[in-house]
Amino acid sequence: MARTNPLQFVQQVRSEVSKVVWPTRREVLLTTVMVFIMAALTAAFFALVDLGIRSGLQAVLNIFG
């Protein structure tokens, strides 16, 4: 593996960083809101699934217990 000197390394890093497309404030805000919405929907879904499993298990245990 070829070694590069520190100056070349810094130049390469700057060149790669200049290729990065940074998101706008609106894109960041929209993505953040979408993440919170999806997290809330996922939490609600698993809460309902947990409630359903708990109710079903209690019904089965009440029948046999």
C-alpha positions as CSV (number, residue, x, y, z in Angstrom):
1,M,0.0,0.0,0.0
2,A,1.5,3.3,-1.1
3,R,1.9,5.9,1.6
4,T,1.0,9.5,0.9
5,N,2.5,12.5,2.7
6,P,0.3,14.6,5.0
7,L,-0.1,17.4,2.5
8,Q,-1.4,15.1,-0.2
9,F,-3.7,13.5,2.3
10,V,-5.2,16.9,3.4
11,Q,-5.6,17.9,-0.3
12,Q,-7.5,14.6,-1.0
13,V,-9.7,15.0,2.0
14,R,-10.6,18.6,1.0
15,S,-11.3,17.4,-2.5
16,E,-13.7,14.7,-1.3
17,V,-15.4,17.0,1.2
18,S,-16.1,19.5,-1.5
19,K,-18.1,16.8,-3.4
20,V,-20.5,16.4,-0.4
21,V,-23.9,17.8,-1.0
22,W,-25.2,19.2,2.3
23,P,-28.9,19.1,2.9
24,T,-30.8,22.4,3.2
25,R,-32.5,23.5,6.5
26,R,-35.9,22.6,5.0
27,E,-34.7,19.1,4.1
28,V,-33.3,18.5,7.6
29,L,-36.5,19.7,9.2
30,L,-38.7,17.6,6.9
31,T,-36.6,14.5,7.5
32,T,-36.6,15.0,11.3
33,V,-40.4,15.4,11.3
34,M,-40.8,12.3,9.2
35,V,-38.6,10.3,11.6
36,F,-40.6,11.4,14.6
37,I,-43.9,10.5,12.8
38,M,-42.6,7.1,11.9
39,A,-41.3,6.5,15.4
40,A,-44.7,7.4,16.9
41,L,-46.5,5.2,14.4
42,T,-44.2,2.3,15.2
43,A,-44.6,2.8,18.9
44,A,-48.4,2.8,18.5
45,F,-48.4,-0.3,16.4
46,F,-46.3,-2.3,18.9
47,A,-48.4,-1.0,21.8
48,L,-51.5,-2.3,20.0
49,V,-49.8,-5.7,19.2
50,D,-48.7,-5.9,22.9
51,L,-52.2,-5.1,24.1
52,G,-53.7,-7.8,21.7
53,I,-51.2,-10.5,22.8
54,R,-51.8,-9.6,26.5
55,S,-55.6,-9.7,26.1
56,G,-55.4,-13.0,24.2
57,L,-53.1,-14.6,26.7
58,Q,-55.3,-13.5,29.6
59,A,-58.3,-14.9,27.9
60,V,-56.6,-18.3,27.4
61,L,-55.4,-18.4,31.0
62,N,-58.9,-17.5,32.3
63,I,-60.4,-20.4,30.3
64,F,-57.9,-22.9,31.6
65,G,-57.2,-21.4,35.0
